[in-house]
Amino acid sequence: MHAKLVALSLATTLTLASCIRIVDERRPASPTPSGSPAAAAAAPKPEDKGAFKPWEEVLKDTKPVEGFLKVHQKRDNTVYLELRPDQFEKDFGMVLHLSKGVMGMWEQGAPQDWEARVMRFRRVGDHIQLVHRNPRYTANAGSPIRNAVEDNVGHAVVATFKIESENKTSKHLLVDATPFFVSDYPDLASTLKFYYAGKPVMLEREKSYVAKVAGFPKNTEIDADLADFNDAEADADLEADDDDRDLSDDDLAAK
């Protein structure tokens, strides 16, 4: 058996107090014991450092990329998404696309384009969820059937991101989205199994990385180079392919 490493390039485009004390001057105020509750209340409280890391600390050594979603890319290719409050609970489109491919892969079932997907960002506590919405059933707002649709149609959470920082002025949030982009979310490993006699193919995360980020007013594109590995000898000479994920507010209209 010969170990075989397959390089895949993945591109993702994102297309959506004060305290007052009153003393009666007619009587001298009696000294307050240092250990009394009043003394404890008057003692200065430690500074509240907040639930998240400082904004400037998280963004150190990053390069901002303006676009539909603002992205900050670090020197080590970590990718932070900067999300505005108005971008939560709003539909946007995500399209997966292989822009560079291995000749013959399409014949074995690897789609060059996946169907557009309706996505949303949702805040849950100190985390942000990326939700794949089910658009197949809908109803007019305010109608009796709308409640039935909302109660019975499920939506898939495809990724959960920890909030790294919150801007105290704008209330924008930063999340590290690298684990999602550097992943086999479209399940290309299942297609690559054909070349290894049906044996499992694994994503080599330490050899995979976000290669390029491009921002536009109505979409944001993120390319990630992925590496898949299998111990079996491949039946075809695989070199590289490119999985292009496109998320755009123009791809799909909100239902």
C-alpha positions as CSV (number, residue, x, y, z in Angstrom):
1,M,0.0,0.0,0.0
2,H,1.2,3.5,-0.7
3,A,0.1,6.6,1.2
4,K,-1.6,9.1,-1.1
5,L,-2.2,12.8,-0.3
6,V,-4.9,14.6,-2.3
7,A,-4.9,18.4,-2.3
8,L,-8.2,20.2,-2.5
9,S,-8.7,23.9,-2.7
10,L,-11.9,25.1,-1.0
11,A,-13.4,28.5,-1.8
12,T,-16.2,30.0,0.3
13,T,-18.1,33.1,-0.7
14,L,-20.3,34.8,2.0
15,T,-23.1,36.8,0.1
16,L,-25.0,38.1,3.4
17,A,-23.3,54.1,38.1
18,S,-22.8,56.4,40.4
19,C,-23.3,56.3,44.2
20,I,-24.5,59.2,46.4
21,R,-24.1,59.3,50.2
22,I,-26.1,61.7,52.3
23,V,-24.8,62.5,55.9
24,D,-26.8,64.4,58.5
25,E,-24.3,67.2,59.4
26,R,-26.1,67.9,62.7
27,R,-24.6,64.7,64.1
28,P,-21.0,63.6,63.7
29,A,-20.9,60.4,61.6
30,S,-19.8,57.6,63.8
31,P,-16.8,55.6,62.5
32,T,-17.6,52.5,60.5
33,P,-15.8,49.4,61.5
34,S,-13.5,48.2,58.7
35,G,-15.1,44.8,58.7
36,S,-18.7,46.0,58.6
37,P,-21.0,45.4,55.6
38,A,-21.1,49.1,54.9
39,A,-17.3,49.2,54.6
40,A,-17.4,46.3,52.3
41,A,-19.9,48.0,50.1
42,A,-17.8,51.2,50.0
43,A,-14.7,49.3,48.9
44,P,-13.8,49.7,45.2
45,K,-14.9,46.7,43.1
46,P,-12.4,45.0,40.8
47,E,-12.6,46.1,37.2
48,D,-14.9,44.0,35.1
49,K,-12.9,42.6,32.2
50,G,-15.9,41.4,30.3
51,A,-16.9,38.0,29.0
52,F,-14.7,38.2,25.9
53,K,-11.1,39.0,24.9
54,P,-10.3,42.7,24.1
55,W,-11.1,43.6,20.5
56,E,-7.6,44.9,19.7
57,E,-6.0,41.8,21.1
58,V,-8.0,39.4,18.9
59,L,-7.4,41.4,15.8
60,K,-3.6,41.8,16.4
61,D,-1.7,40.9,13.2
62,T,-4.8,40.6,11.1
63,K,-5.7,42.1,7.7
64,P,-9.3,43.3,7.2
65,V,-11.2,42.4,4.1
66,E,-14.4,44.5,3.5
67,G,-17.4,42.8,1.8
68,F,-20.8,41.4,2.3
69,L,-19.3,39.9,5.5
70,K,-16.2,41.6,6.9
71,V,-13.4,39.2,7.3
72,H,-10.1,39.5,9.3
73,Q,-7.3,37.1,8.2
74,K,-4.3,36.6,10.5
75,R,-0.8,35.8,9.4
76,D,-1.3,32.2,10.3
77,N,-4.4,32.2,8.0
78,T,-6.9,32.1,10.8
79,V,-10.2,33.7,9.6
80,Y,-12.4,35.8,11.8
81,L,-15.8,36.9,10.7
82,E,-17.0,40.3,12.0
83,L,-20.8,40.1,12.4
84,R,-23.0,43.1,12.8
85,P,-26.2,43.0,15.0
86,D,-28.4,43.5,11.9
87,Q,-26.9,40.4,10.2
88,F,-28.4,37.9,12.7
89,E,-31.6,36.0,11.9
90,K,-31.5,37.1,8.2
91,D,-31.4,34.7,5.3
92,F,-28.5,34.7,2.9
93,G,-27.4,32.3,0.2
94,M,-24.5,29.8,0.3
95,V,-23.3,28.1,-2.9
96,L,-20.6,25.4,-2.9
97,H,-18.5,25.1,-6.1
98,L,-15.4,23.2,-7.2
99,S,-13.6,25.8,-9.3
100,K,-10.5,23.6,-9.8
101,G,-11.1,19.9,-10.3
102,V,-9.6,16.5,-11.1
103,M,-10.5,15.3,-14.6
104,G,-13.0,12.5,-14.4
105,M,-14.2,13.2,-10.8
106,W,-17.6,14.5,-12.1
107,E,-18.2,11.2,-13.8
108,Q,-18.0,9.5,-10.4
109,G,-20.6,11.7,-8.8
110,A,-18.7,14.7,-7.5
111,P,-20.9,17.8,-8.3
112,Q,-19.1,20.8,-9.8
113,D,-21.9,22.9,-8.3
114,W,-24.1,22.2,-5.3
115,E,-27.6,23.6,-4.9
116,A,-27.8,27.0,-3.3
117,R,-28.5,26.8,0.4
118,V,-30.5,29.3,2.6
119,M,-28.4,30.1,5.7
120,R,-28.7,32.3,8.8
121,F,-26.5,33.4,11.7
122,R,-28.1,33.0,15.1
123,R,-26.7,34.0,18.5
124,V,-27.2,31.6,21.4
125,G,-25.6,32.8,24.5
126,D,-21.9,33.3,23.9
127,H,-21.9,31.4,20.7
128,I,-23.0,32.0,17.1
129,Q,-24.7,29.2,15.1
130,L,-24.6,28.9,11.3
131,V,-28.0,27.4,10.5
132,H,-29.0,25.7,7.2
133,R,-32.6,26.8,6.8
134,N,-35.3,24.5,5.3
135,P,-36.9,26.6,2.6
136,R,-39.3,24.0,1.2
137,Y,-42.2,25.0,3.4
138,T,-43.4,28.5,4.0
139,A,-46.5,30.5,4.8
140,N,-47.5,34.1,5.0
141,A,-46.6,36.0,8.2
142,G,-49.5,36.3,10.6
143,S,-51.4,33.4,9.0
144,P,-52.6,30.4,11.2
145,I,-50.5,28.0,9.1
146,R,-47.3,30.0,9.8
147,N,-47.3,28.8,13.4
148,A,-47.6,25.2,12.2
149,V,-44.7,25.6,9.8
150,E,-42.5,27.2,12.4
151,D,-43.3,24.5,14.9
152,N,-42.9,21.5,12.6
153,V,-40.1,22.4,10.1
154,G,-36.6,21.7,11.4
155,H,-33.4,23.6,10.5
156,A,-29.9,22.2,10.7
157,V,-27.1,23.8,12.7
158,V,-24.0,23.1,10.5
159,A,-21.5,25.0,12.7
160,T,-21.2,26.7,16.1
161,F,-18.6,29.4,16.7
162,K,-17.5,30.8,20.1
163,I,-17.7,34.6,20.3
164,E,-14.1,35.7,20.6
165,S,-14.7,39.5,21.2
166,E,-17.4,42.2,21.1
167,N,-16.8,45.7,20.1
168,K,-18.0,47.9,22.9
169,T,-19.0,50.7,20.6
170,S,-20.5,49.1,17.5
171,K,-21.5,45.8,19.3
172,H,-20.0,43.9,16.4
173,L,-18.9,40.3,17.2
174,L,-15.8,38.4,16.2
175,V,-15.9,34.6,15.6
176,D,-13.2,32.2,14.5
177,A,-14.8,30.5,11.5
178,T,-11.6,28.7,10.3
179,P,-12.8,25.3,11.5
180,F,-15.8,25.5,9.2
181,F,-14.0,26.6,6.1
182,V,-11.2,24.1,6.7
183,S,-13.5,21.1,6.9
184,D,-15.2,18.6,4.6
185,Y,-18.6,20.1,5.0
186,P,-19.6,19.1,1.4
187,D,-18.5,15.5,2.1
188,L,-16.0,15.2,-0.7
189,A,-14.3,12.4,1.2
190,S,-17.3,10.1,0.2
191,T,-16.6,10.8,-3.5
192,L,-12.9,10.3,-3.2
193,K,-13.4,6.8,-1.7
194,F,-14.0,5.7,-5.3
195,Y,-10.4,6.2,-6.1
196,Y,-9.3,4.1,-3.1
197,A,-11.5,1.0,-3.6
198,G,-14.1,2.3,-1.2
199,K,-11.7,2.8,1.7
200,P,-12.2,5.8,4.0
201,V,-10.5,9.1,3.1
202,M,-9.6,11.5,5.9
203,L,-9.1,15.2,5.9
204,E,-5.6,16.2,7.0
205,R,-6.4,19.4,9.0
206,E,-2.8,20.2,9.8
207,K,-2.0,20.3,6.0
208,S,-5.2,22.3,5.2
209,Y,-5.6,26.1,5.4
210,V,-7.5,29.2,4.2
211,A,-5.5,30.4,1.2
212,K,-7.4,33.5,0.0
213,V,-10.1,35.9,1.0
214,A,-11.8,38.3,-1.3
215,G,-14.6,40.8,-0.4
216,F,-17.2,42.4,-2.6
217,P,-20.3,44.5,-1.7
218,K,-22.7,41.7,-2.2
219,N,-20.6,38.6,-1.5
220,T,-17.4,37.4,0.3
221,E,-15.3,34.7,-1.2
222,I,-13.0,32.4,0.9
223,D,-10.6,29.9,-0.7
224,A,-9.3,27.0,1.5
225,D,-6.7,24.4,0.4
226,L,-7.7,21.1,1.8
227,A,-5.7,17.9,1.9
228,D,-7.3,14.4,2.0
229,F,-5.3,11.3,2.9
230,N,-5.7,7.5,2.5
231,D,-3.3,4.6,3.1
232,A,-4.5,2.8,0.0
233,E,-3.0,3.2,-3.5
234,A,-5.2,5.5,-5.6
235,D,-6.8,4.2,-8.8
236,A,-6.4,7.6,-10.4
237,D,-3.7,10.2,-10.5
238,L,-5.3,12.9,-8.3
239,E,-3.6,16.2,-8.1
240,A,-5.9,19.0,-6.9
241,D,-9.4,20.3,-6.9
242,D,-11.1,23.4,-5.7
243,D,-14.3,23.5,-3.7
244,D,-15.8,26.9,-4.1
245,R,-18.4,27.9,-1.4
246,D,-20.3,31.0,-2.3
247,L,-22.6,32.8,0.1
248,S,-24.4,35.8,-1.3
249,D,-27.5,37.8,-0.4
250,D,-28.4,37.8,-4.1
251,D,-28.3,34.1,-4.5
252,L,-31.5,33.5,-2.7
253,A,-34.3,35.8,-1.7
254,A,-35.6,35.4,1.9
255,K,-38.7,33.2,2.1
